[in-house]
Amino acid sequence: MDAISNAKLAVQALAGAALALPVLMLPVQAGQLETARGGIKFLSYSEKDRMEANSPLLWAEAPLGENFDVAATVTLDSVSGASPQYVSNRSGSPVHTLTSASIIEERREAGVKVTRHFDEGSLGLGASASSEHDYLSQSVNADMRFDFNEKNTTLAFGVGETNDRIGSSTQPTLDEPRTTRDYLVGVTQLLTPVSLVQSNLTYADGNGYFNDPYKYTLSYFLNSRIPVMQRDTRPDGRSSAAWLTRYRHYVPAWNTALLADYRYYRDNWDIRAHTFDLGLTKELARGLKIAPSLRYYTQSPARFYASSFTNAGDLGSSDARLSGFGAITASFKLIYAMDERTSLDASFARYRQEAAYRLGGNGSEGFPTLNANFLMVGMSRIF
């Protein structure tokens, strides 16, 4: 499960999946579909001297009768390489030690969603399942949208539940459950014919097994030959809230759409995070568009995070994903419409995270710098 997690987060970051509900990664469609369409996407993700992932994804959606739509996705993640396993201060400073470069992991995921459209809104029901050799996840979700004010205003409500089973290849008897419920309320407001704002509040409440069975910490001290070993041990519950606001503005004279996003996140593990996105989409010639963007992310550490421990305690983790750090992602996307029915797209992104990038520059000690590249290509067609 740990090998897949970074690649899965990479897919979400590149695709701009900012909502907390377990929704399908499909193009946004306002109102009922008029024709069927589908496509394929392929993501290649690589971390310098660490993990590599390849993820093909197939998607399709089509109208059913006069008032229904159906959408489906199927994806396969293939991951290989080395992943951080433990942190040791034996050299005098915290060092993240990698596993051998022999990790090979696959994740399969499929999802389906059915939407019923009304004159002034819609109701959607969805389900998805994801499996690895040591991890199984099943999700269901529902959302409702209401249009009013001459369809210039849309209210959205959503609820979802995810049930996980966590195992471990190093602990064959491990079989622990985790349940997470997600809630969303949001509003989209058309400000002018060429600008709109969207704001969503999400809340997640999880209970069960949150430990990473593959991670631990070895802490060495003077006058002691035996290190303190701290297993990755986290609280058995996690609640979080996030506020996402998006602004879009189209400039006809430039054939350009401007975007600005801000997301604030907090949870009861004391992590506080801010995400800022700036970008644009510009039409250069008939059928050709470019979309550069820049993202900055910063977070504070979890209250039980540390790079070393004087005693093994009930809670403790040196997982870098729970530390204080910052990250910058620069991306560039090309979209080309071959004709009225077929379009191609290609995206490249460069990601870098460092302790010094944290807002204020006071990231966690011993945080490992990470560089990663993303490449995504896709094709879609209207049938």
C-alpha positions in Angstrom: 0.0 0.0 0.0 2.8 2.5 0.8 4.4 2.0 -2.6 1.2 3.0 -4.3 0.3 5.9 -2.1 2.9 8.4 -3.5 1.9 7.6 -7.1 -1.8 7.9 -6.4 -1.2 11.3 -4.8 0.7 12.3 -7.8 -2.2 11.4 -10.1 -4.6 13.4 -8.0 -2.2 16.4 -7.9 -1.7 16.4 -11.6 -5.4 15.9 -12.4 -6.5 18.6 -10.0 -8.7 16.3 -8.0 -9.4 18.7 -5.0 -12.6 17.3 -3.6 -12.4 15.0 -0.6 -15.3 12.7 -1.7 -14.4 9.5 -3.5 -15.6 10.8 -6.9 -14.6 9.4 -10.3 -11.8 11.1 -12.2 -13.9 12.2 -15.2 -14.3 15.4 -17.2 -16.8 17.9 -15.7 -20.1 17.9 -17.5 -22.9 20.4 -16.8 -26.4 19.0 -17.5 -27.2 15.8 -19.1 -25.0 14.3 -21.8 -26.2 14.5 -25.4 -23.8 11.9 -26.8 -21.6 9.1 -25.6 -17.9 9.8 -25.2 -14.8 8.0 -23.9 -11.1 8.1 -23.7 -7.8 6.8 -22.4 -5.1 8.4 -20.3 -1.7 7.2 -19.4 0.4 8.5 -16.5 4.1 8.0 -16.0 5.5 9.1 -12.6 9.1 8.8 -11.4 10.9 9.9 -8.3 14.7 10.4 -8.6 16.5 7.2 -7.3 13.2 5.9 -5.9 9.8 4.9 -7.1 8.4 4.7 -10.7 4.7 4.2 -11.6 2.8 3.7 -14.8 -1.0 4.1 -14.8 -3.3 3.6 -17.8 -6.9 4.7 -17.3 -10.0 4.1 -19.5 -13.1 6.1 -19.1 -16.5 6.3 -20.8 -19.8 8.0 -20.2 -23.1 8.0 -22.0 -26.8 9.1 -21.7 -29.4 6.6 -20.7 -32.8 7.6 -21.9 -34.0 11.1 -21.4 -32.9 11.8 -17.9 -30.0 9.5 -16.9 -26.2 9.4 -17.5 -23.8 6.6 -16.7 -20.1 6.9 -16.3 -17.3 4.3 -15.6 -13.6 4.2 -15.1 -11.0 1.4 -15.0 -7.3 1.9 -14.1 -4.2 -0.1 -13.3 -1.2 1.2 -11.4 2.1 -0.6 -11.7 4.8 0.6 -9.3 8.4 -0.5 -8.9 11.5 0.8 -7.1 12.6 1.6 -3.6 10.5 3.3 -0.9 11.5 4.9 2.5 11.2 2.2 5.2 12.8 3.5 8.4 14.6 6.5 9.8 17.9 6.1 11.8 20.0 8.7 13.6 23.0 6.4 13.9 25.1 8.7 11.7 24.4 11.6 14.1 21.5 13.0 12.1 18.2 11.6 10.8 18.6 9.5 7.6 15.7 8.0 5.7 16.7 4.5 4.6 15.1 3.0 1.5 14.0 -0.5 0.9 15.9 -2.5 -1.7 14.9 -1.6 -5.3 12.8 -4.8 -5.6 9.3 -3.5 -4.7 6.8 -4.4 -7.4 3.2 -3.5 -6.8 0.0 -3.4 -8.8 -3.3 -1.7 -7.9 -6.5 -2.2 -9.8 -9.4 0.2 -9.5 -12.9 0.4 -11.2 -15.8 2.7 -10.6 -19.2 3.5 -11.9 -21.6 6.4 -11.4 -25.3 7.0 -12.4 -26.8 10.5 -12.5 -30.5 11.4 -12.7 -31.1 14.9 -14.1 -34.0 17.1 -13.2 -35.0 20.5 -14.6 -33.3 22.3 -11.7 -30.6 19.9 -10.6 -29.3 16.3 -10.4 -28.8 13.3 -8.2 -25.8 11.0 -8.6 -25.0 7.6 -7.0 -21.5 6.0 -7.4 -19.4 3.1 -6.3 -15.8 2.1 -6.7 -13.4 -0.6 -5.6 -9.6 -0.7 -5.4 -7.3 -3.7 -4.6 -3.7 -4.5 -4.0 -2.1 -7.6 -2.6 -2.2 -6.1 0.9 -5.0 -3.6 0.6 -8.7 -3.5 -0.4 -10.9 -0.4 -0.6 -14.6 -0.1 -1.4 -16.4 3.2 -1.7 -20.0 4.4 -2.2 -21.0 8.1 -2.7 -24.0 10.2 -3.5 -24.3 13.9 -4.5 -27.1 16.3 -5.2 -27.0 19.6 -7.1 -29.6 22.3 -7.2 -29.7 25.1 -9.8 -31.6 28.3 -9.2 -31.3 32.1 -9.8 -31.8 31.4 -13.5 -29.1 28.7 -13.2 -26.5 31.3 -12.2 -26.2 29.6 -8.8 -25.6 25.9 -8.0 -25.7 24.3 -4.6 -24.0 21.0 -4.1 -24.2 18.4 -1.3 -22.4 15.1 -1.1 -21.8 12.2 1.2 -19.5 9.1 0.8 -18.2 6.2 2.7 -15.0 4.2 2.2 -14.3 0.9 3.8 -10.7 -0.4 3.8 -8.9 -3.6 4.8 -5.2 -3.2 5.5 -2.7 -6.1 5.4 1.1 -6.4 5.1 3.4 -8.7 3.2 5.8 -8.6 6.2 3.0 -9.4 8.8 0.9 -12.1 7.2 -1.7 -12.1 10.0 -2.4 -8.4 9.7 -6.0 -7.7 8.6 -7.3 -4.4 10.0 -10.3 -2.4 9.0 -10.7 1.4 8.5 -13.9 3.3 7.7 -14.0 6.9 6.5 -17.1 9.0 5.9 -16.9 12.1 3.8 -19.3 15.1 3.6 -19.4 18.0 1.2 -21.4 21.2 0.8 -20.5 23.8 -1.9 -21.7 26.6 -4.0 -20.9 27.7 -7.6 -21.8 31.3 -8.5 -21.7 32.9 -12.0 -20.4 36.4 -11.3 -20.5 37.7 -14.9 -20.9 36.0 -18.3 -17.1 35.4 -18.2 -16.3 34.7 -14.5 -17.4 32.4 -11.8 -16.4 31.4 -8.2 -16.8 28.0 -6.6 -16.4 27.3 -2.8 -16.6 23.9 -1.2 -16.4 22.7 2.4 -15.5 19.1 3.1 -15.4 17.1 6.3 -14.0 13.5 6.7 -14.3 11.3 9.8 -12.2 8.1 9.8 -11.9 5.3 12.4 -9.8 2.2 12.4 -6.2 1.3 11.4 -4.1 4.3 10.2 -0.6 2.8 10.9 1.9 2.1 8.1 3.0 -1.5 8.8 6.1 -1.1 6.7 7.6 1.9 8.6 9.6 2.2 11.8 12.3 4.4 13.5 15.6 3.4 15.0 17.0 5.9 17.5 20.6 5.6 18.8 21.9 7.4 21.9 25.3 7.7 23.7 26.2 4.9 26.2 23.6 2.6 24.7 24.3 -0.1 22.1 20.7 -1.1 21.7 18.6 1.5 19.8 15.1 2.5 20.6 12.7 1.0 18.1 9.5 2.9 17.4 6.9 1.2 15.2 4.8 3.5 13.1 1.8 4.0 15.5 -0.9 6.5 14.8 -4.2 7.3 16.4 -7.1 5.0 15.6 -9.2 8.0 14.4 -8.7 10.9 12.1 -11.1 13.8 11.4 -10.3 16.5 8.9 -11.9 19.6 7.3 -11.0 21.4 4.1 -12.1 24.6 2.4 -11.5 25.0 -1.3 -12.2 28.1 -3.3 -11.8 28.4 -7.1 -12.0 31.5 -9.3 -12.2 31.3 -13.1 -12.2 34.3 -15.5 -12.2 34.3 -19.3 -10.6 37.1 -21.2 -12.1 37.1 -24.8 -9.5 39.5 -26.2 -6.7 37.1 -25.2 -8.6 33.8 -25.8 -7.5 33.0 -22.3 -9.1 31.5 -19.2 -7.4 32.4 -15.9 -7.6 30.3 -12.8 -6.8 30.8 -9.1 -7.4 28.2 -6.4 -6.8 28.2 -2.6 -7.3 25.2 -0.3 -7.0 25.2 3.5 -6.8 21.8 5.4 -6.7 20.9 9.1 -7.1 17.7 11.0 -7.1 16.5 14.6 -3.5 15.2 14.2 -2.6 18.9 14.2 -1.6 19.0 10.5 -2.4 22.4 9.0 -1.9 22.8 5.2 -2.3 25.5 2.5 -2.4 24.9 -1.2 -2.2 27.7 -3.8 -2.8 27.2 -7.5 -2.3 29.7 -10.4 -2.7 28.9 -14.0 -4.3 29.7 -17.4 -5.6 28.1 -20.5 -4.8 29.9 -23.8 -6.0 29.1 -27.3 -3.0 29.7 -29.7 -4.5 28.5 -33.0 -7.5 26.6 -34.2 -7.8 23.5 -32.1 -4.5 24.1 -30.1 -4.5 25.2 -26.4 -1.8 25.5 -23.8 -2.3 25.4 -20.0 0.7 26.2 -17.8 0.2 26.2 -14.0 2.1 26.6 -10.7 1.2 25.0 -7.4 2.6 25.7 -3.9 1.8 23.4 -0.9 2.9 23.8 2.7 2.0 21.8 5.9 2.8 21.6 9.6 3.8 18.3 11.2 1.5 15.9 13.0 1.7 16.2 16.8 3.2 12.7 17.1 5.8 13.1 14.3 9.5 13.0 15.2 12.7 12.0 13.5 13.9 10.1 16.7 12.4 8.8 19.9 14.0 8.5 23.4 11.4 5.8 24.3 9.0 3.7 22.3 5.6 5.2 23.0 1.9 4.6 22.2 2.1 7.0 19.4 5.0 7.9 17.1 5.9 8.1 13.4 8.8 9.4 11.4 6.9 9.1 8.1 8.0 12.1 6.0 4.4 12.6 4.8 3.4 13.6 8.4 6.3 16.1 8.8 6.5 19.8 8.2 7.5 20.6 4.6 6.6 22.5 1.5 6.3 21.5 -2.2 6.2 23.3 -5.6 4.7 21.8 -8.7 5.2 23.4 -12.1 3.2 21.9 -15.0 2.5 22.5 -18.6 -0.4 21.0 -20.7 -1.1 20.9 -24.4 -4.6 20.2 -25.8 -5.2 19.6 -29.5 -8.6 19.1 -31.1 -8.1 17.0 -34.2 -11.7 17.5 -35.2 -15.0 18.1 -33.6 -15.0 14.6 -32.1 -11.4 13.8 -31.2 -8.9 15.6 -29.0 -5.5 14.8 -27.7 -3.7 16.1 -24.6 -0.3 15.9 -23.0 0.9 17.1 -19.6 4.3 17.4 -18.0 4.9 18.4 -14.4 8.0 18.8 -12.2 7.5 18.3 -8.5 10.0 19.2 -5.7 9.5 19.0 -1.9 11.8 20.3 0.8 11.7 21.1 4.5 12.9 24.6 3.7 9.9 25.2 1.3 7.5 25.1 4.3 5.8 28.5 4.9 8.2 30.3 7.3 11.1 28.0 6.4 11.0 25.9 9.5 10.4 22.4 8.2 11.0 19.2 10.0 14.6 18.0 10.8 15.9 15.3 8.5 13.2 15.7 5.9 14.3 14.1 2.6 14.3 16.2 -0.5 12.1 14.6 -3.2 12.1 15.3 -6.9 9.6 13.8 -9.2 8.4 14.0 -12.8 4.9 13.5 -14.2 4.0 12.8 -17.7 0.3 12.3 -18.7 -1.0 11.7 -22.3 -4.6 11.1 -23.3 -7.1 10.9 -26.0 -10.9 11.4 -25.9 -13.6 11.0 -28.5 -17.3 11.8 -28.9 -19.3 9.0 -30.4 
